[in-house]
Amino acid sequence: LTIANGKVIVNGVDVTPDAKEINITVEGDLQSLRADACNSIEVSGNAGQIQTQSGDVSVGGFVSGSVSTMSGDIDCGGNIGGSASTMSGNIKSRK
């Protein structure tokens, strides 16, 4: 899954919605996600690495790599194996 230049690409297919409000929900585990802008990212399971320029990030399980957002909160249900960073928001890891 890639979000860049206002386009949403899933497995090489452009699935960009007409609406400008983008909320990403993943039921299960996620290896990697990069988004230039969205309102929120929610992963119910574990994640490898998540990076976004804006938007809140919520992971139900643990993050084995790093998680970063320039503007938004990070909420992780387990440990964060790499780094966690936000310039404007809070970081919470619930072990």
C-alpha positions in Angstrom: 0.0 0.0 0.0 1.4 3.4 -1.0 -0.1 6.9 -0.8 1.9 9.5 -2.7 1.0 12.6 -4.6 -2.6 12.3 -3.6 -3.0 8.8 -5.1 -3.7 5.5 -3.3 -2.0 2.5 -4.8 -2.7 -1.1 -3.7 -0.7 -3.9 -5.3 0.1 -1.6 -8.2 -3.6 -0.6 -8.8 -4.8 3.0 -8.4 -7.7 2.9 -6.0 -7.8 6.7 -5.2 -11.2 7.6 -3.7 -13.1 10.7 -4.8 -13.2 12.1 -1.2 -10.2 13.8 0.2 -10.5 12.3 3.7 -8.3 9.2 3.8 -8.6 6.7 6.7 -6.6 3.5 6.4 -7.8 0.4 8.4 -5.9 -2.9 8.3 -7.6 -5.9 9.9 -4.6 -8.2 10.8 -0.9 -7.7 10.5 1.0 -5.3 8.2 4.6 -5.5 7.0 5.1 -1.9 5.8 3.0 1.2 5.0 4.1 4.6 3.7 1.6 7.5 3.3 2.3 11.1 2.5 -1.0 12.3 4.1 -4.0 10.7 5.7 -6.4 11.3 8.6 -5.6 8.1 10.4 -3.9 4.7 10.1 -5.3 1.8 12.2 -3.7 -1.7 12.3 -5.5 -4.3 14.4 -2.5 -6.7 14.6 1.2 -6.2 14.5 3.2 -4.0 12.1 6.7 -3.9 10.7 7.1 -0.2 9.8 4.8 2.7 9.4 5.6 6.1 8.1 3.3 9.1 7.3 3.7 12.8 7.1 0.4 13.6 8.7 -2.2 11.5 10.5 -2.7 9.5 13.7 -1.2 6.0 13.9 -2.8 3.3 16.0 -1.4 -0.3 16.2 -3.2 -2.9 18.3 -0.2 -5.2 18.7 3.6 -4.5 18.5 5.7 -2.7 15.9 8.9 -4.6 15.1 10.5 -1.6 13.2 9.9 2.1 13.4 6.8 4.3 13.4 6.8 8.0 12.5 4.4 10.8 11.7 5.2 14.4 11.3 1.8 15.6 12.7 -0.3 13.1 14.7 -0.4 10.8 17.6 1.2 7.3 17.8 -0.6 4.7 20.0 0.8 1.2 20.1 -0.7 -1.7 22.0 2.7 -3.4 22.5 6.4 -2.7 22.3 8.0 -0.6 19.6 11.1 -2.4 18.4 12.6 0.6 16.5 12.2 4.3 16.9 8.9 6.2 17.3 8.8 9.9 16.4 6.3 12.7 15.9 6.9 16.4 15.7 3.3 17.4 16.8 1.6 14.7 18.8 1.9 12.2 21.6 3.5 8.7 21.7 1.9 6.0 23.8 3.1 2.3 24.0 0.9 0.1 26.2 2.8 -3.0 27.2 
